[in-house]
Amino acid sequence: MSPHVSLELILRSAGALLLVQDSGRAGLLGQGVSPSGFADAASATRANRLVGNPEGAAMLESLLGGVEFEAVGAEVTIAVSGVEAQIEVEVHGVAHAVSTESPIAVPAGGVLRIGQCTAGLRAMIAVRGGIDAPPVLGSRSSDTLAGLGPVPVTAGDRMRIGSAATAWPVVEYAVVQPPPSTAETLVLEFRWGPRDDRLTSAGRAALLDHRVVSARANRVGVRLDGAAIGTVPEPLPSEPTVAGAIELPTDGIPFVLGRDHPVTVGYPVVGVVDAASLNRLMQARPGTPVRFAPIS
């Protein structure tokens, strides 16, 4: 391919929500700016590797799928990770099925369709070369809480493809753990602190009871319904947080903060979910049973 060929994707359908994300904005928590970045960092890293991109290259994050692209300029290579969905490539009116967790070649003029996700919540879609969106504060990530970064992608948008690609990977298919299921309990490993001293003894036990992912779940945080958790009623100043922080609002129902997390506004953070568990939680649908498991 000539280096002068301009590669683009034309978006025909955006599904419920389609965002540009990369590895996020580092070092700005002191100014109240969350890192944002990939909701499911493990799947995003894998998708980028499958197309030969650096691990943090900008990609697309699709809520529940239902996305359709047309390749413009030359063949485009794409990988879809983190979910289960029916995917097909159409060329000259003929469609053939392709797989998640594998590089997908879409020739110029070809169309890639990602159906509704049948398992998992967010499809991480990497394009060889990366999505060439304008960076804001050093990142191409869309922060849904602060309104920073690229706006959500909509039907008719044309997305430029960058030049971030390096060597091709040595594998053609990634064998991965299936997305979380509503039929099985998702175990969230976490560490206590920094404000677990605000828990009552009954509240500490209640945190470890079985819970369920509620419909109040997005990139800012995931509410886990179950027994209310008692805390010592003493005011706290607002404090910075991290992704995975277990925050207890006044109703005692915990929120696990996501990539677009805010400061605490006085709510205690009684633990922090580890990175691997947080990635899994970001793929869990409402109704998924969960329980916290403390680790040392």
C-alpha positions in Angstrom: 0.0 0.0 0.0 1.3 3.5 -0.8 2.1 5.6 2.2 0.0 8.4 0.5 -3.2 6.4 0.7 -5.6 7.8 3.3 -7.2 5.1 5.3 -10.7 5.8 6.8 -13.7 4.0 8.3 -17.1 5.3 7.4 -19.5 4.5 10.2 -22.9 3.2 9.0 -24.3 2.3 12.4 -23.1 3.2 15.8 -25.2 1.0 18.1 -26.1 2.2 21.6 -22.8 4.1 22.3 -19.6 4.2 20.4 -16.5 5.9 21.9 -12.9 6.5 21.1 -10.6 5.2 23.9 -6.9 4.8 24.5 -4.9 4.0 27.6 -6.0 7.2 29.2 -4.7 10.5 30.8 -2.0 9.9 33.3 -0.9 12.2 36.1 -3.9 14.6 36.3 -5.8 13.2 39.3 -4.5 16.1 41.4 -6.4 18.4 39.1 -9.6 16.4 39.3 -9.2 14.8 35.9 -9.7 11.0 35.9 -7.4 8.9 33.6 -10.5 7.5 31.7 -9.3 5.1 29.0 -10.3 1.5 28.1 -13.2 0.2 30.1 -11.9 -3.3 29.7 -8.1 -2.8 29.5 -7.3 -6.5 29.2 -9.5 -7.0 26.1 -8.3 -3.7 24.6 -4.7 -4.7 25.0 -5.4 -8.0 23.4 -7.3 -6.4 20.5 -4.4 -4.0 19.8 -1.9 -6.9 19.9 -3.9 -8.9 17.4 -3.6 -6.1 14.8 0.0 -5.2 15.6 -0.7 -2.0 17.4 1.0 -0.7 20.5 -1.0 -1.7 23.5 -2.3 1.8 24.3 -3.3 2.8 20.7 -6.7 4.5 20.3 -9.6 2.2 19.4 -13.3 2.1 19.5 -15.4 0.9 22.5 -18.9 -0.2 21.6 -21.7 -0.7 24.1 -23.5 -3.9 23.2 -22.4 -3.9 19.6 -24.7 -3.2 16.6 -21.9 -1.4 14.8 -21.2 -1.3 11.0 -18.2 0.1 9.2 -17.1 0.6 5.6 -13.3 0.5 4.8 -12.1 3.4 2.6 -8.7 3.7 0.8 -7.3 0.3 1.2 -7.7 -2.9 3.2 -8.2 -2.4 6.9 -7.4 -4.9 9.6 -9.7 -5.0 12.7 -10.0 -7.1 15.8 -12.9 -7.3 18.2 -12.3 -8.5 21.8 -14.1 -8.8 25.1 -17.5 -10.0 23.9 -19.3 -12.7 22.0 -21.2 -11.5 18.9 -22.0 -12.5 15.4 -19.6 -10.7 13.0 -19.5 -10.7 9.2 -17.6 -9.1 6.4 -19.5 -8.2 3.2 -17.6 -7.7 -0.1 -19.5 -7.1 -3.4 -22.7 -8.1 -1.8 -21.4 -11.4 -0.4 -21.1 -11.8 3.3 -19.0 -14.3 5.3 -18.8 -14.9 9.0 -15.6 -14.0 10.9 -14.6 -14.4 14.6 -13.9 -12.3 17.6 -10.5 -12.5 19.1 -8.8 -12.7 15.7 -7.5 -10.3 13.0 -10.2 -9.5 10.4 -9.3 -8.2 6.9 -11.8 -5.8 5.5 -10.9 -4.8 1.8 -11.5 -1.3 0.5 -15.2 -0.9 0.0 -15.9 -3.9 2.2 -18.3 -3.7 5.2 -17.7 -5.1 8.7 -20.9 -5.8 10.8 -20.7 -6.5 14.5 -24.0 -7.8 15.7 -25.6 -7.3 19.1 -23.4 -8.7 21.8 -24.8 -12.1 23.1 -22.3 -12.1 26.0 -20.2 -9.3 27.5 -21.1 -5.7 27.5 -18.4 -3.7 25.7 -16.8 -4.7 22.4 -13.2 -3.4 22.2 -12.5 -2.8 18.5 -8.9 -2.2 17.4 -8.0 -1.0 13.9 -4.5 -1.6 12.6 -2.8 1.8 12.8 -5.1 3.1 15.6 -7.9 5.7 15.4 -6.5 9.1 14.6 -8.6 11.4 16.7 -7.3 14.7 18.1 -5.8 14.2 21.6 -7.0 16.2 24.6 -4.7 16.6 27.6 -2.4 14.0 26.0 -5.1 11.3 25.4 -7.7 10.4 22.7 -10.0 8.9 25.4 -13.6 10.0 25.7 -14.4 10.9 29.3 -18.1 10.6 29.6 -18.2 12.3 33.0 -16.0 15.3 32.3 -16.9 15.7 28.7 -13.2 15.6 27.6 -11.9 14.0 24.5 -13.7 13.0 21.3 -17.5 13.1 21.2 -19.3 9.8 20.8 -19.1 8.5 17.2 -22.3 8.6 15.2 -23.6 7.2 12.0 -22.1 8.9 9.0 -18.9 9.9 10.7 -15.6 9.3 8.9 -12.7 8.2 11.2 -9.1 8.5 10.0 -6.8 5.6 10.7 -3.3 6.5 12.0 0.1 5.0 11.6 0.7 3.4 15.0 1.0 -0.2 13.7 4.3 -2.1 14.1 5.1 -5.8 13.5 2.3 -8.3 12.9 1.6 -10.6 15.9 2.7 -14.3 15.8 -0.8 -15.6 16.6 -4.0 -15.5 14.5 -6.4 -16.2 17.3 -6.5 -15.5 21.0 -7.9 -18.1 23.4 -9.6 -16.2 26.2 -11.9 -16.6 29.2 -15.6 -16.2 28.2 -17.3 -12.9 29.3 -19.1 -12.9 32.6 -22.4 -14.7 32.6 -25.6 -13.9 34.6 -25.7 -17.6 35.5 -22.5 -17.6 37.4 -21.1 -15.5 40.3 -18.4 -13.1 39.3 -15.7 -12.9 42.1 -14.3 -9.4 42.6 -10.9 -9.6 44.3 -10.1 -6.4 46.3 -7.9 -4.9 49.0 -9.3 -3.2 52.0 -8.7 0.6 52.5 -8.0 3.4 52.6 -11.2 4.2 54.6 -12.3 0.7 55.8 -12.0 2.0 59.4 -15.3 3.8 58.7 -17.1 0.4 58.4 -19.0 -1.0 61.3 -18.4 -4.7 62.1 -21.7 -5.6 60.6 -20.9 -3.4 57.6 -17.7 -5.2 56.9 -19.6 -8.5 56.9 -22.3 -7.1 54.7 -19.8 -6.0 52.1 -18.8 -9.7 51.6 -22.5 -10.8 51.1 -23.6 -11.9 47.6 -24.6 -8.9 45.4 -25.9 -8.3 41.9 -24.9 -5.9 39.2 -27.7 -3.3 39.0 -29.0 -1.4 35.9 -27.1 1.7 37.3 -23.9 0.8 35.6 -21.8 2.8 33.2 -18.2 4.0 32.7 -18.4 6.1 35.8 -19.3 3.3 38.1 -21.3 0.1 38.8 -23.8 -0.1 41.6 -23.9 -3.5 43.3 -27.3 -4.2 44.8 -27.7 -6.1 48.1 -27.7 -5.5 51.8 -27.0 -1.9 52.9 -23.5 -1.5 54.4 -23.2 0.3 57.7 -20.5 3.0 58.2 -19.4 5.3 60.9 -21.3 8.6 60.3 -18.4 11.0 60.3 -17.8 13.6 57.5 -14.9 13.3 55.2 -13.4 15.8 52.8 -13.6 15.1 49.1 -10.6 12.9 48.0 -9.2 11.7 44.7 -10.1 8.1 43.7 -8.9 5.4 41.4 -10.7 3.1 39.0 -11.9 0.1 41.1 -12.5 2.1 44.3 -15.4 0.7 46.3 -17.3 3.8 47.4 -20.2 3.8 49.9 -22.8 6.5 49.3 -25.2 7.5 52.1 -27.7 4.6 51.3 -25.0 2.0 52.0 -25.1 0.4 48.6 -21.6 0.1 47.1 -20.5 1.6 43.8 -17.3 0.3 42.2 -15.9 3.3 40.4 -15.0 2.9 36.7 -12.6 4.6 34.3 -14.4 7.9 34.3 -14.6 8.2 38.1 -15.1 11.4 40.0 -13.7 12.5 43.4 -15.4 11.1 46.5 -17.6 14.1 47.5 -17.2 12.9 51.1 -18.1 9.2 50.6 -15.7 6.7 52.1 -13.7 4.4 49.9 -13.5 1.1 51.8 -11.5 -1.0 49.3 -10.1 -1.2 45.8 -11.0 -3.9 43.3 -7.9 -5.2 41.5 -7.3 -4.5 37.8 -8.2 -8.0 36.5 -11.5 -8.1 38.4 -12.4 -4.5 37.3 -12.0 -5.5 33.7 -14.4 -8.4 34.2 -16.9 -6.2 36.0 -16.9 -3.7 33.1 -18.1 -6.6 30.9 -20.8 -7.8 33.4 -24.5 -7.2 32.5 -27.2 -6.1 34.9 -28.4 -9.1 36.9 -24.9 -10.7 37.1 -24.3 -12.1 40.6 -21.1 -10.9 42.3 -19.3 -11.2 45.5 -16.2 -9.4 46.9 -13.2 -11.5 47.9 -10.5 -9.8 50.0 -6.9 -10.4 49.1 -3.8 -9.6 51.1 
